[in-house]
């Protein structure tokens, strides 16, 4: 497949901001709120974790650009929450595009996409000096006592650290706007309906027979036997152990559970019209579901009222048929992409308002199919520019009922050959009277990954950039920097 020419350059930026305890850790002794800390060269530093920074960055993007940035849909694999790539993808979700995902398909299989945005920890530039404060809800207590209520304060202690922090971001523009899946079966294109169907996990279903439903709850019994119960909560099932049986896969050296065949309509030899049912048994996505048993490899066991239950999840909500006393259980994942137009060797993806979102190419490799998603270049540039603008202007951060300021007092950015936070180890500060000055700019410029030895710098009244840099190494404005990255058009 012909490789597209890369236009947007990789980006790295490092900021210094003033902040407080933005990302707390576990409680100590029951009522002491701690902060995250590291021991660096024998000194204790506080820090903000990558997940916390990711949350602040995404939350700011949602608030700044609500039409372009929205939370992606969530589903579950057992008790684990994950992004639902059956519903969303990099075309429809800027979040999946920018921050990556892992979608578990069952067992140990998954579709994983590395995050194009790299984020370091935000580590304090000054030592943590064991500051701790005492708090209590005095205002609410006083107001309650004025109404005659006998309430006492609920005191607690919290570690505090007010400091300058250093934080770096990178953007891998080769990954941004591009996603690759490898699936077993060839995707199916419906030209009449302009739909592309991608089978991620083979659809399967079973039909449990002689199932009776509790009229008030999602509780089912087989053969009206109180020892054969099924509890349904959305996609989650809790099944009496007597309904299931354990199996061994000797080739894979793993155990799994299945429904006992005597409870399954599919396996009843006396059932007639099996061929007719197979044709009718198409799921909502238009993909035939194979009849048989469901191999459930990930499960937990609970015990209630001296009875054991298996707990697991399906990929589709169970369907109950009152008239035939049947409970239909389905697994499998099929993604359906609408508004697809086939060109010569690719599929063009269009939104409801006729905007071209990107294209999909399909390539047969060995015994599988490689599916490549490529985002529209203009949408890709717009998303990257929005991320840079948010970092440049500051993140919305709210923790423990307190607003904080991840606002750059110093900002350095550059285009790099390799998407690595090359400025991060060089940048430091030195206190001069009541102000600070930046150290390490010449080291940043001289790193060979920095393209054309050009950097963009923004300082502030509080943090000076007194280290001399040659004029030819400096990009004068942030807008000019974005044009240099080829995110924005250069004026002729």
Helices and strands as residue ranges (DSSP letters): E 10-19, E 24-28, E 32-35, E 37-40, E 43-48, H 50-64, E 74-77, E 80-83, H 94-99, E 101-106, E 109-113, E 117-119, E 122-124, E 132-135, H 138-146, E 156-159, E 163-171, E 178-183, E 188-190, E 195-208, E 211-213, E 219-222, E 229-233, E 236-240, G 241-243, E 244-249, E 254-259, G 261-263, G 265-267, H 274-280, E 290-291, E 300-304, E 307-313, E 319-321, E 326-337, E 340-342, E 346-350, E 356-365, E 368-375, H 377-393, E 395-399, E 402-406, E 408-416, E 428-432, E 435-439, H 441-446, G 451-453, E 455-458, E 463-464, G 471-473, E 474-475, H 478-484
